[in-house]
Amino acid sequence: MNVLDNPKYSHLLKRQPFYHRIGKTLLYNWAKFIFFWYTPLSVFGKENIPNDSFIFCSNHNAHLDVIALSLSANKNFNNVGMLAAKDYWFDNWLRRNIMKPVMNLIPLGRKSHLGKDITFEQTLELSNCFMNVDKRCIIIFPEGTRGQPDVLKRFRKGPARLSIGTGKPILPAVVMGSGKSWPKGKFIFKPGKIHVYILEPIDPNSFTIRDKNNEKDLFKTAEAMTKELEEKITSKLEELT
């Protein structure tokens, strides 16, 4: 079966059912209330946001980061997607159907489940279709997991590979304060100011590294883009701390 014909992923390919859109809109408005009164959000660099689809990448210290980035870009939860492990979130009926009205999850295969998961080419196909509706964007955390405040883990090449494959720019950002409001391992979050600094986009078309046959070297191109992304976020984080 073509991945675009799989009913598991129908919510990614077109305008979503009314009740899904209503649910995500209500959650978004609740988040705006929380980020105004309880964890006040300040955003800098809004002029760097592209007027089209993009891939949002930042440091990652708390679950609040997804909401902070969505609000920073004025992207309703209907228009924000996230990559998620296919074997965990999509192969389980309950998890899949609970998350559909909450977040637009895009399936991603994991090496530990080869043969059962989706290919990266299929993930690209779904991502392209998702972003081609209403200028939607995708959030990816290049560290791969939450870390300690102001400490960066090594960046992975996933965001760069997605950017190259879809032709969409990466929009780097630095999130400050979320890790203190909601430290890793804590069940609830406490009041505190959160700041998001949006940096200049990284255009995948400006990275064209070729091999000896004059073919585009995708691995080295992704490596160069990842280095640029890491340097931008590291430099801004050091400036702020």
PATI-47499 format. One record per residue: x, y, z of N, C-alpha, C in turn; residue number from 1; residue in one letter. Coordinates in nm, 4 decimals, padded with zeros to 6 digits. Layout:
<tigus>
TIGU	nxx	nyy	nzz	caxx	cayy	cazz	cxx	cyy	czz	i	aa
TIGU	X	Y	Z	X	Y	Z	X	Y	Z	NUM	a
...
</tigus>
This chain:
<tigus>
TIGU	nxx	nyy	nzz	caxx	cayy	cazz	cxx	cyy	czz	i	aa
TIGU	00.0838	-00.1199	00.0000	00.0000	00.0000	00.0000	00.0872	00.1247	00.0000	1	m
TIGU	00.0524	00.2185	-00.0873	00.1207	00.3474	-00.0876	00.0975	00.4158	00.0472	2	n
TIGU	00.2040	00.4753	00.1037	00.1926	00.5361	00.2361	00.0862	00.6456	00.2400	3	v
TIGU	00.0637	00.7131	00.1267	-00.0353	00.8207	00.1232	-00.1788	00.7677	00.1246	4	l
TIGU	-00.1935	00.6381	00.0986	-00.3264	00.5769	00.1002	-00.3587	00.5096	00.2333	5	d
TIGU	-00.2617	00.5098	00.3249	-00.2817	00.4439	00.4540	-00.3720	00.5302	00.5427	6	n
TIGU	-00.4875	00.4774	00.5877	-00.5799	00.5583	00.6692	-00.5211	00.6047	00.8022	7	p
TIGU	-00.4140	00.5393	00.8494	-00.3491	00.5828	00.9739	-00.2987	00.7268	00.9626	8	k
TIGU	-00.2646	00.7680	00.8397	-00.1992	00.8972	00.8210	-00.2868	00.9979	00.7477	9	y
TIGU	-00.4147	00.9689	00.7358	-00.5046	01.0559	00.6599	-00.5122	01.1966	00.7194	10	s
TIGU	-00.4921	01.2087	00.8526	-00.5006	01.3394	00.9177	-00.3881	01.4336	00.8757	11	h
TIGU	-00.2846	01.3794	00.8115	-00.1696	01.4612	00.7732	-00.1823	01.5181	00.6321	12	l
TIGU	-00.2728	01.4643	00.5524	-00.2705	01.4891	00.4097	-00.3708	01.5921	00.3599	13	l
TIGU	-00.4639	01.6312	00.4438	-00.5683	01.7221	00.3987	-00.6239	01.7992	00.5173	14	k
TIGU	-00.7215	01.8799	00.4905	-00.7899	01.9512	00.5987	-00.8539	01.8491	00.6910	15	r
TIGU	-00.8330	01.8644	00.8196	-00.8729	01.7617	00.9148	-01.0212	01.7703	00.9505	16	q
TIGU	-01.0755	01.6609	01.0078	-01.2161	01.6634	01.0495	-01.2449	01.7795	01.1442	17	p
TIGU	-01.3660	01.8275	01.1397	-01.4078	01.9435	01.2186	-01.3756	01.9273	01.3668	18	f
TIGU	-01.4073	01.8093	01.4243	-01.3865	01.7909	01.5676	-01.2389	01.7889	01.6049	19	y
TIGU	-01.1513	01.7450	01.5129	-01.0074	01.7521	01.5394	-00.9609	01.8970	01.5416	20	h
TIGU	-01.0092	01.9746	01.4445	-00.9680	02.1150	01.4360	-01.0171	02.1945	01.5558	21	r
TIGU	-01.1384	02.1651	01.5999	-01.1925	02.2334	01.7172	-01.1106	02.1992	01.8409	22	i
TIGU	-01.0787	02.0721	01.8584	-00.9998	02.0295	01.9750	-00.8641	02.0958	01.9800	23	g
TIGU	-00.7949	02.1001	01.8655	-00.6621	02.1611	01.8609	-00.6692	02.3120	01.8823	24	k
TIGU	-00.7747	02.3741	01.8314	-00.7920	02.5188	01.8505	-00.8176	02.5516	01.9974	25	t
TIGU	-00.8996	02.4718	02.0634	-00.9258	02.4931	02.2063	-00.7981	02.4766	02.2879	26	l
TIGU	-00.7187	02.3735	02.2560	-00.5920	02.3523	02.3266	-00.4958	02.4681	02.3035	27	l
TIGU	-00.4938	02.5185	02.1804	-00.4049	02.6298	02.1471	-00.4424	02.7545	02.2271	28	y
TIGU	-00.5711	02.7825	02.2377	-00.6157	02.8994	02.3140	-00.5895	02.8834	02.4634	29	n
TIGU	-00.6022	02.7601	02.5123	-00.5670	02.7338	02.6522	-00.4176	02.7588	02.6737	30	w
TIGU	-00.3355	02.7154	02.5784	-00.1902	02.7357	02.5882	-00.1563	02.8843	02.5866	31	a
TIGU	-00.2245	02.9616	02.5036	-00.2008	03.1065	02.4992	-00.2302	03.1695	02.6348	32	k
TIGU	-00.3363	03.1234	02.6993	-00.3717	03.1748	02.8322	-00.2625	03.1422	02.9337	33	f
TIGU	-00.2173	03.0159	02.9340	-00.1122	02.9724	03.0276	00.0174	03.0502	03.0041	34	i
TIGU	00.0533	03.0688	02.8761	00.1799	03.1359	02.8440	00.1701	03.2881	02.8548	35	f
TIGU	00.0539	03.3376	02.8855	00.0404	03.4804	02.9120	00.0432	03.5084	03.0621	36	f
TIGU	-00.0253	03.4249	03.1408	-00.0403	03.4499	03.2838	00.0549	03.3692	03.3716	37	w
TIGU	00.0776	03.2433	03.3377	00.1497	03.1529	03.4289	00.2982	03.1419	03.3954	38	y
TIGU	00.3278	03.1256	03.2668	00.4676	03.1227	03.2210	00.4810	03.2254	03.1069	39	t
TIGU	00.4881	03.3542	03.1411	00.4877	03.4598	03.0389	00.5931	03.4376	02.9305	40	p
TIGU	00.5487	03.4461	02.8045	00.6350	03.4193	02.6899	00.6749	03.5484	02.6190	41	l
TIGU	00.8049	03.5653	02.5973	00.8574	03.6774	02.5179	00.9261	03.6202	02.3947	42	s
TIGU	00.9002	03.6797	02.2793	00.9552	03.6288	02.1532	01.0378	03.7374	02.0850	43	v
TIGU	01.1562	03.6997	02.0394	01.2462	03.7919	01.9702	01.2816	03.7327	01.8331	44	f
TIGU	01.2908	03.8180	01.7321	01.3314	03.7720	01.5987	01.2182	03.7226	01.5116	45	g
TIGU	01.0968	03.7707	01.5361	00.9831	03.7262	01.4550	01.0005	03.7607	01.3069	46	k
TIGU	01.0822	03.8601	01.2799	01.1044	03.8993	01.1405	01.1761	03.7896	01.0611	47	e
TIGU	01.2342	03.6924	01.1305	01.3056	03.5828	01.0633	01.2137	03.4681	01.0213	48	n
TIGU	01.0861	03.4729	01.0592	00.9937	03.3634	01.0267	00.9578	03.3693	00.8780	49	i
TIGU	00.9830	03.2620	00.8025	00.9493	03.2607	00.6588	00.7986	03.2695	00.6363	50	p
TIGU	00.7604	03.3227	00.5237	00.6197	03.3314	00.4870	00.5779	03.2063	00.4095	51	n
TIGU	00.6202	03.0923	00.4568	00.5869	02.9643	00.3946	00.6194	02.8544	00.4954	52	d
TIGU	00.6067	02.7309	00.4554	00.6362	02.6197	00.5461	00.7847	02.6176	00.5837	53	s
TIGU	00.8137	02.5691	00.7032	00.9527	02.5589	00.7483	00.9642	02.4498	00.8541	54	f
TIGU	01.0884	02.4183	00.8886	01.1180	02.3182	00.9906	01.1785	02.3903	01.1098	55	i
TIGU	01.1060	02.3939	01.2205	01.1472	02.4669	01.3410	01.2389	02.3781	01.4245	56	f
TIGU	01.3591	02.4265	01.4577	01.4558	02.3502	01.5375	01.5083	02.4361	01.6514	57	c
TIGU	01.5128	02.3790	01.7703	01.5662	02.4533	01.8849	01.6313	02.3575	01.9831	58	s
TIGU	01.6944	02.4145	02.0848	01.7381	02.3335	02.1987	01.6124	02.2786	02.2668	59	n
TIGU	01.6288	02.1746	02.3472	01.5098	02.1077	02.4020	01.5328	02.0708	02.5482	60	h
TIGU	01.4586	02.1394	02.6377	01.4728	02.1147	02.7810	01.3439	02.0728	02.8491	61	n
TIGU	01.2282	02.0921	02.7833	01.1006	02.0612	02.8485	00.9910	02.0379	02.7442	62	a
TIGU	00.8847	01.9694	02.7868	00.7702	01.9488	02.6981	00.7072	02.0825	02.6568	63	h
TIGU	00.7293	02.1858	02.7357	00.6755	02.3186	02.7049	00.7341	02.3765	02.5764	64	l
TIGU	00.8469	02.3240	02.5306	00.9147	02.3811	02.4146	00.8280	02.3761	02.2885	65	d
TIGU	00.7539	02.2678	02.2708	00.6675	02.2549	02.1531	00.5641	02.3674	02.1513	66	v
TIGU	00.5020	02.3911	02.2669	00.3995	02.4950	02.2770	00.4626	02.6327	02.2581	67	i
TIGU	00.5788	02.6540	02.3199	00.6466	02.7837	02.3092	00.6796	02.8163	02.1642	68	a
TIGU	00.7276	02.7184	02.0892	00.7623	02.7415	01.9492	00.6377	02.7666	01.8645	69	l
TIGU	00.5323	02.6913	01.8900	00.4071	02.7095	01.8161	00.3523	02.8504	01.8364	70	s
TIGU	00.3502	02.8940	01.9628	00.3002	03.0275	01.9937	00.3911	03.1358	01.9348	71	l
TIGU	00.5208	03.1115	01.9367	00.6165	03.2095	01.8846	00.5937	03.2373	01.7367	72	s
TIGU	00.5564	03.1331	01.6632	00.5358	03.1477	01.5191	00.3903	03.1746	01.4828	73	a
TIGU	00.3056	03.1900	01.5872	00.1610	03.2073	01.5648	00.1031	03.0939	01.4815	74	n
TIGU	00.1484	02.9718	01.5118	00.1013	02.8531	01.4410	00.0048	02.7761	01.5299	75	k
TIGU	-00.1226	02.7789	01.4932	-00.2236	02.6992	01.5620	-00.1819	02.5522	01.5594	76	n
TIGU	-00.2218	02.4737	01.6596	-00.1822	02.3330	01.6656	-00.2308	02.2535	01.5445	77	f
TIGU	-00.3287	02.3063	01.4694	-00.3696	02.2406	01.3455	-00.2594	02.2480	01.2402	78	n
TIGU	-00.1716	02.3471	01.2534	-00.0708	02.3736	01.1510	00.0720	02.3417	01.1940	79	n
TIGU	00.0844	02.2596	01.2984	00.2165	02.2194	01.3476	00.2227	02.0671	01.3544	80	v
TIGU	00.3292	02.0101	01.3004	00.3486	01.8657	01.3066	00.4776	01.8312	01.3778	81	g
TIGU	00.4873	01.7074	01.4233	00.6094	01.6590	01.4884	00.6379	01.5173	01.4432	82	m
TIGU	00.7656	01.4853	01.4229	00.8021	01.3480	01.3909	00.7921	01.2628	01.5174	83	l
TIGU	00.7408	01.1404	01.5025	00.7216	01.0518	01.6183	00.7459	00.9075	01.5769	84	a
TIGU	00.7993	00.8279	01.6683	00.8316	00.6875	01.6405	00.7058	00.6111	01.5973	85	a
TIGU	00.7115	00.5550	01.4774	00.5957	00.4867	01.4215	00.5555	00.3649	01.5046	86	k
TIGU	00.6529	00.2874	01.5510	00.6200	00.1644	01.6241	00.5515	00.1933	01.7575	87	d
TIGU	00.5805	00.3109	01.8172	00.5220	00.3440	01.9485	00.3884	00.4155	01.9348	88	y
TIGU	00.3826	00.5168	01.8451	00.2649	00.6033	01.8392	00.1597	00.5601	01.7375	89	w
TIGU	00.1999	00.4855	01.6333	00.1039	00.4528	01.5277	00.0600	00.3068	01.5263	90	f
TIGU	00.1439	00.2181	01.5747	00.1074	00.0767	01.5724	00.0169	00.0383	01.6887	91	d
TIGU	-00.0021	00.1293	01.7804	-00.0927	00.1078	01.8935	-00.2189	00.1900	01.8682	92	n
TIGU	-00.3346	00.1232	01.8557	-00.4604	00.1908	01.8194	-00.4947	00.3001	01.9199	93	w
TIGU	-00.4797	00.2715	02.0504	-00.5188	00.3674	02.1535	-00.4329	00.4934	02.1478	94	l
TIGU	-00.3000	00.4772	02.1440	-00.2114	00.5942	02.1394	-00.2367	00.6754	02.0126	95	r
TIGU	-00.2514	00.6059	01.9021	-00.2710	00.6750	01.7744	-00.3957	00.7625	01.7763	96	r
TIGU	-00.5050	00.7086	01.8264	-00.6315	00.7812	01.8209	-00.6480	00.8830	01.9332	97	n
TIGU	-00.5713	00.8681	02.0410	-00.5719	00.9712	02.1448	-00.4940	01.0935	02.0977	98	i
TIGU	-00.3827	01.0690	02.0258	-00.2962	01.1791	01.9857	-00.3447	01.2541	01.8619	99	m
TIGU	-00.4233	01.1903	01.7767	-00.4691	01.2572	01.6540	-00.5400	01.3896	01.6808	100	k
TIGU	-00.6313	01.3962	01.7800	-00.6983	01.5244	01.8051	-00.6094	01.6260	01.8774	101	p
TIGU	-00.4910	01.5819	01.9236	-00.4049	01.6689	02.0043	-00.2873	01.7231	01.9240	102	v
TIGU	-00.2207	01.6366	01.8488	-00.0985	01.6759	01.7796	-00.0888	01.6031	01.6462	103	m
TIGU	-00.0366	01.6716	01.5446	-00.0154	01.6104	01.4134	00.1176	01.5361	01.4135	104	n
TIGU	00.1126	01.4089	01.4485	00.2345	01.3292	01.4538	00.2622	01.2674	01.3171	105	l
TIGU	00.3882	01.2766	01.2736	00.4317	01.2202	01.1461	00.5207	01.1009	01.1763	106	i
TIGU	00.4902	00.9827	01.1224	00.5636	00.8611	01.1594	00.7088	00.8615	01.1131	107	p
TIGU	00.7943	00.8137	01.2006	00.9378	00.8015	01.1721	00.9836	00.6637	01.2171	108	l
TIGU	01.0559	00.5933	01.1304	01.1058	00.4602	01.1657	01.2255	00.4665	01.2578	109	g
TIGU	01.2454	00.3579	01.3326	01.3609	00.3488	01.4224	01.4435	00.2272	01.3833	110	r
TIGU	01.5763	00.2408	01.3910	01.6660	00.1326	01.3502	01.6394	00.0038	01.4274	111	k
TIGU	01.5957	00.0164	01.5517	01.5725	-00.1021	01.6349	01.4498	-00.1809	01.5888	112	s
TIGU	01.3721	-00.1234	01.4962	01.2517	-00.1910	01.4487	01.2528	-00.2024	01.2965	113	h
TIGU	01.3705	-00.2281	01.2386	01.3815	-00.2412	01.0942	01.2917	-00.3533	01.0438	114	l
TIGU	01.2254	-00.3291	00.9317	01.1361	-00.4293	00.8764	00.9927	-00.4087	00.9191	115	g
TIGU	00.9735	-00.3390	01.0304	00.8383	-00.3139	01.0801	00.7989	-00.1677	01.0632	116	k
TIGU	00.8980	-00.0840	01.0541	00.8712	00.0600	01.0527	00.8656	00.1160	00.9118	117	d
TIGU	00.8384	00.2437	00.9066	00.8277	00.3190	00.7830	00.9676	00.3587	00.7355	118	i
TIGU	00.9872	00.3734	00.6050	01.1162	00.4179	00.5536	01.1268	00.5697	00.5639	119	t
TIGU	01.2489	00.6204	00.5594	01.2664	00.7649	00.5693	01.2083	00.8341	00.4458	120	f
TIGU	01.2144	00.7674	00.3298	01.1556	00.8239	00.2082	01.0045	00.8418	00.2251	121	e
TIGU	00.9391	00.7467	00.2937	00.7950	00.7588	00.3186	00.7657	00.8717	00.4179	122	q
TIGU	00.8534	00.8869	00.5180	00.8393	00.9988	00.6116	00.8505	01.1315	00.5371	123	t
TIGU	00.9448	01.1396	00.4432	00.9594	01.2605	00.3618	00.8330	01.2877	00.2811	124	l
TIGU	00.7761	01.1818	00.2249	00.6561	01.1955	00.1424	00.5403	01.2521	00.2249	125	e
TIGU	00.5216	01.1979	00.3458	00.4151	01.2455	00.4338	00.4427	01.3886	00.4804	126	l
TIGU	00.5684	01.4176	00.5109	00.6058	01.5519	00.5562	00.5789	01.6559	00.4479	127	s
TIGU	00.6137	01.6214	00.3254	00.5892	01.7115	00.2123	00.4411	01.7411	00.1972	128	n
TIGU	00.3601	01.6355	00.2007	00.2155	01.6532	00.1860	00.1591	01.7365	00.3009	129	c
TIGU	00.2081	01.7114	00.4218	00.1599	01.7852	00.5383	00.1908	01.9336	00.5255	130	f
TIGU	00.3147	01.9675	00.4869	00.3559	02.1073	00.4819	00.2975	02.1823	00.3622	131	m
TIGU	00.2493	02.1094	00.2636	00.1917	02.1743	00.1462	00.0473	02.2181	00.1669	132	n
TIGU	-00.0065	02.1957	00.2874	-00.1429	02.2404	00.3206	-00.1328	02.3575	00.4186	133	v
TIGU	-00.1855	02.4735	00.3803	-00.1955	02.5882	00.4710	-00.0626	02.6329	00.5321	134	d
TIGU	00.0486	02.6147	00.4601	00.1808	02.6592	00.5071	00.2153	02.6005	00.6445	135	k
TIGU	00.1831	02.4748	00.6637	00.2124	02.4102	00.7920	00.3630	02.3980	00.8142	136	r
TIGU	00.4021	02.3848	00.9397	00.5436	02.3659	00.9728	00.5614	02.2412	01.0587	137	c
TIGU	00.6853	02.1971	01.0688	00.7197	02.0790	01.1492	00.8223	02.1204	01.2538	138	i
TIGU	00.8049	02.0735	01.3755	00.9010	02.0992	01.4832	00.9846	01.9736	01.5051	139	i
TIGU	01.1168	01.9909	01.5049	01.2094	01.8803	01.5340	01.3163	01.9318	01.6294	140	i
TIGU	01.3489	01.8510	01.7279	01.4559	01.8875	01.8205	01.5810	01.8086	01.7822	141	f
TIGU	01.6837	01.8774	01.7299	01.8023	01.8074	01.6784	01.8809	01.7298	01.7840	142	p
TIGU	01.8603	01.7612	01.9124	01.9279	01.6838	02.0169	01.8624	01.5462	02.0349	143	e
TIGU	01.7391	01.5334	01.9901	01.6707	01.4049	01.9957	01.5986	01.3769	02.1253	144	g
TIGU	01.6346	01.4452	02.2316	01.5714	01.4243	02.3614	01.5921	01.5475	02.4479	145	t
TIGU	01.5179	01.5549	02.5586	01.5351	01.6697	02.6479	01.6689	01.6625	02.7215	146	r
TIGU	01.7299	01.7796	02.7399	01.8558	01.7867	02.8118	01.8468	01.8817	02.9301	147	g
TIGU	01.9601	01.9154	02.9851	01.9661	02.0094	03.0969	01.9663	02.1529	03.0443	148	q
TIGU	01.9075	02.2468	03.1199	01.9051	02.3863	03.0758	02.0440	02.4392	03.0420	149	p
TIGU	02.0543	02.5075	02.9285	02.1766	02.5746	02.8833	02.2896	02.4785	02.8469	150	d
TIGU	02.2604	02.3479	02.8374	02.3624	02.2493	02.7992	02.3123	02.1757	02.6749	151	v
TIGU	02.3874	02.1835	02.5647	02.3447	02.1201	02.4408	02.4052	01.9814	02.4255	152	l
TIGU	02.3234	01.8874	02.3785	02.3727	01.7563	02.3401	02.4152	01.7627	02.1934	153	k
TIGU	02.4831	01.6591	02.1473	02.5253	01.6544	02.0074	02.4032	01.6548	01.9156	154	r
TIGU	02.4081	01.7353	01.8086	02.2961	01.7446	01.7156	02.2959	01.6268	01.6188	155	f
TIGU	02.1779	01.5775	01.5874	02.1609	01.4714	01.4889	02.1291	01.5307	01.3518	156	r
TIGU	02.1443	01.4473	01.2493	02.1279	01.4975	01.1124	01.9837	01.4913	01.0617	157	k
TIGU	01.8911	01.4418	01.1421	01.7528	01.4267	01.0988	01.6900	01.5533	01.0427	158	g
TIGU	01.6987	01.6679	01.1134	01.6394	01.7919	01.0598	01.6984	01.8316	00.9247	159	p
TIGU	01.8293	01.8172	00.9098	01.8937	01.8527	00.7830	01.8463	01.7600	00.6711	160	a
TIGU	01.8376	01.6311	00.6981	01.7902	01.5351	00.5972	01.6468	01.5673	00.5558	161	r
TIGU	01.5653	01.6057	00.6529	01.4262	01.6412	00.6218	01.4213	01.7694	00.5385	162	l
TIGU	01.5046	01.8650	00.5729	01.5100	01.9917	00.5006	01.5544	01.9702	00.3563	163	s
TIGU	01.6566	01.8896	00.3371	01.7067	01.8608	00.2023	01.6003	01.7871	00.1208	164	i
TIGU	01.5354	01.6900	00.1838	01.4373	01.6079	00.1135	01.3101	01.6815	00.0777	165	g
TIGU	01.2709	01.7791	00.1596	01.1465	01.8534	00.1333	01.1721	01.9872	00.0646	166	t
TIGU	01.2971	02.0339	00.0721	01.3285	02.1653	00.0160	01.2841	02.2806	00.1038	167	g
TIGU	01.2424	02.2508	00.2279	01.1949	02.3546	00.3202	01.3098	02.4021	00.4093	168	k
TIGU	01.3147	02.5331	00.4423	01.4233	02.5835	00.5265	01.4105	02.5403	00.6719	169	p
TIGU	01.5233	02.5355	00.7386	01.5265	02.5146	00.8834	01.5231	02.6513	00.9494	170	i
TIGU	01.4377	02.6663	01.0493	01.4317	02.7911	01.1269	01.4870	02.7628	01.2663	171	l
TIGU	01.6114	02.8044	01.2933	01.6711	02.7778	01.4253	01.6122	02.8698	01.5321	172	p
TIGU	01.6095	02.8223	01.6534	01.5615	02.9046	01.7657	01.6283	02.8580	01.8940	173	a
TIGU	01.6298	02.9480	01.9918	01.6784	02.9152	02.1261	01.5650	02.9423	02.2240	174	v
TIGU	01.5344	02.8418	02.3057	01.4301	02.8553	02.4076	01.4975	02.8642	02.5440	175	v
TIGU	01.4666	02.9680	02.6190	01.5252	02.9887	02.7515	01.4151	02.9876	02.8580	176	m
TIGU	01.4398	02.9198	02.9688	01.3486	02.9245	03.0824	01.2563	02.8058	03.0956	177	g
TIGU	01.2325	02.7313	02.9877	01.1379	02.6196	02.9947	01.1891	02.5071	03.0844	178	s
TIGU	01.3197	02.4838	03.0801	01.3778	02.3768	03.1617	01.3718	02.4060	03.3104	179	g
TIGU	01.3678	02.5340	03.3457	01.3557	02.5704	03.4872	01.2104	02.5636	03.5324	180	k
TIGU	01.1176	02.5948	03.4402	00.9754	02.5871	03.4738	00.9285	02.4420	03.4835	181	s
TIGU	00.9847	02.3585	03.3959	00.9425	02.2176	03.3964	01.0641	02.1271	03.3797	182	w
TIGU	01.1428	02.1085	03.4859	01.2633	02.0251	03.4776	01.2292	01.8816	03.4398	183	p
TIGU	01.3206	01.8177	03.3710	01.3023	01.6785	03.3314	01.2832	01.5919	03.4559	184	k
TIGU	01.1812	01.5075	03.4562	01.1545	01.4201	03.5700	01.0460	01.4711	03.6620	185	g
TIGU	01.0052	01.5976	03.6456	00.9001	01.6552	03.7293	00.7638	01.6367	03.6611	186	k
TIGU	00.6608	01.6166	03.7419	00.5272	01.5876	03.6884	00.4523	01.7137	03.6463	187	f
TIGU	00.4706	01.8224	03.7197	00.4015	01.9470	03.6875	00.5032	02.0596	03.6682	188	i
TIGU	00.4600	02.1683	03.6032	00.5517	02.2797	03.5820	00.5122	02.3978	03.6693	189	f
TIGU	00.6120	02.4788	03.7004	00.5913	02.5928	03.7902	00.6006	02.7237	03.7132	190	k
TIGU	00.5544	02.8339	03.7721	00.5589	02.9635	03.7026	00.7021	03.0048	03.6690	191	p
TIGU	00.7163	03.0800	03.5633	00.8479	03.1299	03.5252	00.8440	03.1894	03.3857	192	g
TIGU	00.9319	03.2841	03.3610	00.9351	03.3493	03.2296	01.0066	03.2606	03.1281	193	k
TIGU	00.9519	03.2585	03.0061	01.0116	03.1830	02.8966	01.0407	03.2791	02.7811	194	i
TIGU	01.1590	03.2671	02.7244	01.1996	03.3523	02.6127	01.2345	03.2643	02.4929	195	h
TIGU	01.1892	03.3053	02.3745	01.2239	03.2359	02.2506	01.2936	03.3355	02.1577	196	v
TIGU	01.4128	03.2970	02.1115	01.4910	03.3798	02.0197	01.4949	03.3091	01.8846	197	y
TIGU	01.4307	03.3682	01.7851	01.4236	03.3082	01.6522	01.5375	03.3636	01.5670	198	i
TIGU	01.6163	03.2732	01.5086	01.7345	03.3122	01.4326	01.7051	03.3077	01.2822	199	l
TIGU	01.8035	03.3464	01.2018	01.7837	03.3488	01.0566	01.7710	03.2070	01.0012	200	e
TIGU	01.6828	03.1870	00.9029	01.6616	03.0530	00.8452	01.7866	02.9992	00.7754	201	p
TIGU	01.7905	02.8672	00.7648	01.8972	02.7988	00.6907	01.8341	02.7360	00.5667	202	i
TIGU	01.8761	02.7827	00.4498	01.8191	02.7365	00.3229	01.8958	02.6137	00.2737	203	d
TIGU	01.8271	02.4999	00.2545	01.8984	02.3797	00.2090	01.9619	02.3973	00.0709	204	p
TIGU	01.9073	02.4884	-00.0092	01.9608	02.5080	-00.1444	02.0961	02.5799	-00.1440	205	n
TIGU	02.1323	02.6371	-00.0287	02.2619	02.7060	-00.0210	02.3739	02.6088	00.0181	206	s
TIGU	02.3386	02.4816	00.0419	02.4379	02.3789	00.0745	02.4364	02.2743	-00.0363	207	f
TIGU	02.5324	02.2845	-00.1253	02.5403	02.1879	-00.2354	02.6811	02.1314	-00.2416	208	t
TIGU	02.7025	02.0227	-00.1715	02.8327	01.9563	-00.1708	02.8247	01.8367	-00.2657	209	i
TIGU	02.9161	01.8294	-00.3621	02.9100	01.7253	-00.4646	03.0231	01.6236	-00.4481	210	r
TIGU	02.9963	01.5016	-00.4943	03.0977	01.3961	-00.4882	03.1832	01.3999	-00.6154	211	d
TIGU	03.2686	01.2997	-00.6323	03.3617	01.2992	-00.7468	03.2898	01.2866	-00.8812	212	k
TIGU	03.1662	01.2374	-00.8793	03.0879	01.2251	-01.0023	02.9983	01.3474	-01.0257	213	n
TIGU	03.0229	01.4526	-00.9476	02.9456	01.5773	-00.9559	02.7991	01.5592	-00.9159	214	n
TIGU	02.7712	01.4541	-00.8415	02.6368	01.4319	-00.7877	02.6308	01.4953	-00.6491	215	e
TIGU	02.5131	01.5409	-00.6107	02.4989	01.6016	-00.4782	02.5227	01.4963	-00.3711	216	k
TIGU	02.6171	01.5217	-00.2831	02.6490	01.4301	-00.1735	02.5553	01.4611	-00.0568	217	d
TIGU	02.4491	01.3811	-00.0427	02.3462	01.4089	00.0574	02.3996	01.3977	00.1992	218	l
TIGU	02.4884	01.3001	00.2226	02.5419	01.2819	00.3579	02.6240	01.4039	00.3998	219	f
TIGU	02.7162	01.4471	00.3139	02.8023	01.5610	00.3479	02.7230	01.6913	00.3522	220	k
TIGU	02.6214	01.7019	00.2674	02.5362	01.8211	00.2700	02.4606	01.8289	00.4021	221	t
TIGU	02.4048	01.7149	00.4455	02.3333	01.7104	00.5740	02.4282	01.7389	00.6893	222	a
TIGU	02.5509	01.6906	00.6769	02.6521	01.7135	00.7806	02.6846	01.8627	00.7919	223	e
TIGU	02.6996	01.9292	00.6764	02.7323	02.0726	00.6751	02.6163	02.1554	00.7301	224	a
TIGU	02.4928	02.1182	00.6942	02.3761	02.1906	00.7452	02.3620	02.1727	00.8965	225	m
TIGU	02.3875	02.0508	00.9434	02.3773	02.0232	01.0873	02.4812	02.1038	01.1647	226	t
TIGU	02.6008	02.1135	01.1080	02.7067	02.1928	01.1719	02.6661	02.3393	01.1805	227	k
TIGU	02.6088	02.3919	01.0719	02.5640	02.5310	01.0693	02.4543	02.5541	01.1726	228	e
TIGU	02.3590	02.4618	01.1797	02.2491	02.4729	01.2756	02.3020	02.4709	01.4187	229	l
TIGU	02.3914	02.3781	01.4473	02.4461	02.3664	01.5825	02.5253	02.4906	01.6208	230	e
TIGU	02.6014	02.5442	01.5271	02.6816	02.6641	01.5552	02.5926	02.7843	01.5835	231	e
TIGU	02.4854	02.7982	01.5073	02.3940	02.9109	01.5273	02.3301	02.9065	01.6657	232	k
TIGU	02.2785	02.7894	01.7028	02.2094	02.7766	01.8313	02.3084	02.7856	01.9471	233	i
TIGU	02.4260	02.7233	01.9309	02.5291	02.7287	02.0359	02.5743	02.8721	02.0598	234	t
TIGU	02.5998	02.9434	01.9496	02.6474	03.0822	01.9610	02.5453	03.1699	02.0330	235	s
TIGU	02.4187	03.1551	01.9992	02.3152	03.2369	02.0626	02.2989	03.1982	02.2088	236	k
TIGU	02.3074	03.0707	02.2385	02.2946	03.0250	02.3773	02.4089	03.0798	02.4625	237	l
TIGU	02.5303	03.0777	02.4069	02.6455	03.1312	02.4805	02.6318	03.2820	02.5014	238	e
TIGU	02.5773	03.3504	02.4026	02.5570	03.4952	02.4134	02.4568	03.5274	02.5249	239	e
TIGU	02.3559	03.4422	02.5395	02.2510	03.4671	02.6382	02.2883	03.4241	02.7794	240	l
TIGU	02.3871	03.3376	02.7906	02.4263	03.2879	02.9231	02.5622	03.3427	02.9612	241	t
</tigus>
